[in-house]
Amino acid sequence: MEEEHNEDRRSTGTLPMEDGTFCSYRIVKSNRKSMALQILKTGEVIVRLPLSAPYRLGHQLIAKNSSWVYQAVQKVKVLSDRQQQLSWTDGSALLLFGEMLTLHILPDFKRKGILVKEAPDGLLLTGSVSLEETKEGEDTVKAVIKHWYRQRARQYLEEKTAVWSRIMNTDYGRIAIRDQATRWGSCSGKGNLNFNWRLVLLPEDLADYVVVHELAHRFYMNHSKEFWSVVEQEIPDYRFRRKKLREYENEIYQKY
């Protein structure tokens, strides 16, 4: 009897889902006549009960309708993912040096190639690209823009590395711009530097931190106290910048 009484008082629960995950839910009582299940836009699951109904009826209701709950939650997730995805169409907002720039597409079917350049009010893409929002068109624009980003990143990071190497009185080998999945940069034992092209998307102070970090490996090929001392000498607030860099990671890697 005591266990049943405790269950009656539980206003939250966890529901096993079809894919092996678990979904948390809460029970809300109000002045209503019937029970109902609700999936909010945030993905939160609510069980609504009349004031006089015991909580156990809410737990029973969601358990009986677990398949419906799973499908409804999945639909919300898909919609949320679509909203968070970056579109590669005329008028889209794209990052460059930490600023959101508007993408302007100017169709020119007489031009053989596609040109991308920085403009006062955003990025201008000119060439054989239609303004119709099709998957094929977006894929083309995305490929062209990402190629331009990589070229821009090479120029940007080569200049930064040259400046910081003089300041830090060290040298380095070749510079490679890569499409790395989890790393912003790396330094080999021979002094070759690898940089993620996505650094061109971030505020300049974060790119400076990454460049200094990798050049500091020319003194210490580890993350010892001596290594961080070299970084701190050039970037006193490196801890703050490192935190900001991590905050950007999820958004950057999901969208670009």
N, C-alpha and C positions, 0 to 999 in steps of 0.2 A: 504493500500500500504506500509506503514511504517513497519508493522509487517512482511509482506512478504519479504521486503528488509532486515530486521534483520535476518530472517531465512536463507536467501541466504548467509549470512556472517558467520553463525555458522559452525565451523569446527569440533565440537564434539557433541555427543548426548548420550542418554540413551535409550536402547531398553528393553521393558518388555519381560520376558522370559516365557516359558510354565509352569515352576515350581513355578512361582510367584516371582522369583528374577529379578534383573535388570542387564543388560550388558551394560557397557560403550563402546563407539566406537569413533573413530576419522576419519575424512575425509582428505585424502591426494591428492593433485592435482599434476599432472606431465605431461610431454610431451608424452601422450598416446592418442589412438583414441577411446578406449572403457572404459566402467565402469566395475568395478570388486569388489568382496568381498574377503577379505583375513583374515584367522585366523592364527596368528603367533604361534610358539611353546610355547610361554609364555602365550597363551590364549588371547592375545590382539586382538581386532577386528578392522580391517582397511577397510575403503571404499575408493577405488581408482577411481579418476575422471580425465578426460581430463582438461587441463588448462582452457578451455573456458566454461566448464559446471558449472552451478550454484550449490551451495551447496545443495539446496533443492532437487535436483535429487539424491544426495547421501543419504539423509534422506529417500526419497521415496523408493529407491532401497533396503535399509536394512529392512525397514518396510515390504515390499512385500515378502522378503525372511527370515522373522524372524524364521520360523520353521527350515530352513536349518542352520541358524546361531546357533540356540540352539543346534542342533544335533552335529554340528562341534565343538562347544565349549565343549560339554560334552565329546566328544572323546579325546580332548586335555587334559581335566582334568583326565580322566581315565588313559591315558598314563603317565601323570605326576605322579599320585598316585602310579602306578606300579613301576616307576623308583625310587620313594622315599621309597618304601617299602623295608624292610630288607629281604634279602634271607638267608636261613638257610642251606647253601650247602657248600661243600668243597671249600675253598678259600675265603669265605665270610669274611668281616671285622666286628668284634664285639668289643664293648666297654668293657673295664675293667679298673677301676681307672683312667678314663679320657684318656686312650690310646687306639688306634685302634689296635686290635690284629687279626691275621689271623687264621681262623678256619681250622684245618687240620683234615680230616676224614680218619681214617684208618680202613677199613672193616676187621672184624675178626668174621666170622660166627661160630667159635668154642666157642667163649666166650658167656656165657649165658646173662650177663647183658651188659650195656654200660658204659664205664668209661670215665670221663672227667678230665683232669688235665692241669695245667699250664705248658707250655713248653717255652724254651728260645725264640722261634720265634713265639709264639702264644698260642692258645688253641688246645689241642690234644684230639680228641674224638675217642675212640676205641671200637669196638663191632659189633653187628649184624645190620649194617646200610649200605645200598647200596649207591654207588656214583651216581647212576642215579637220576636226578633231577625231582622227582615226588612230587606231593602234599603230599602224604602219608609219603614219606621219609622226606620231610622238616618238616612236623608236628611232626614227631618223634624226629628229631634233636632239634627242637625248644623246645619241652617239656623237653627233657633231659638237654639241656643247661640252661633253666630257672630254673629247679630244682637245678642244680649245682650252679647257681647264688645265689639262696636263701640260700643254705648251706654256700656258701662263704661269703655272706652278714652277716649271723649270727655270724660266727667266727670273721669277720672283725669289726662289730659294737659292739659286746660284748667286745672285746679288747679295742676299742676306748672309750666306755662308762666307763669302769673300770678306764682307765687312767685319763679321764677328771673329773670323780667324785672325784678322789683323789686330783686333782689340785684345784677343786672348793670346796672341803671339804663339800660334800653333799652325800646323799645316794639315792637309787632308789629301786624299786621292781623288778618285772620280766621284761624281754625284749621279745617282740614278733616281728617277722619279717613278714610283711604283704604285700599283693599285693594291695596297696591302689591306687585309681584312681586319686586322686587330692592332696594328702598330702604326705609330705616327712617324717613327724614324728608327734607324739603327746605324751602328758604326762597326765595321769589320776590323780585324786585327791589323790589316794593311792600311787602314785609314780611309777606306771607301765608305761613302755615306749614302744611305738609302732614305728617301723621304716619301711620305704618302702625299699624293697629289691633292688630297682633300685639305691639306694645310692652307691652300689658297682660299678656302671657304671661310676660314676662321679669322677672328680679329688678329691684327698684326702682332700684338704683344704675346699671343699664344704661339704663333709661328716662331717668334724670337726665342721663346723658352725652349721649343723643340730643337732649334738649331744649336743653341748654347749647350743643351743637354748632350747632344751627339758629339759636339766638338770637345766637351769635357771628357769624353771617353778617349780622346787622344792622350790624356794624361793618366787616366785610370780606367781600365777595361772592366769595371765592376760598379757597384752602387755603394761603395764604402763611404765612411764619413769624409774621407779626403776628397772623394768624387763630388759629394754634395757641397763641400766647401768651395770647390771650383765653380760650381753652378751658382751658388749663393753670392759669390764675389761679383758676378756679372748681373745676376737677376736676384736681388735681395728678397723679392716677394715670390720666389719660385713656387712655394707651397700653395699660395693663392692661385697662381696661374695653372699649376698642375690640377687643382680642384676644378677650375673652370673648364679645363680641357676635358676632364672626365664628364662634366655635365653636358658637353656638346656631343659626346660620342654616340649615344643612342640615336639622337635625331639625325646626325650626319650619316651614320652607316645605314639607317633605315631608308633614307630618301635619296642618297646619291651613290 
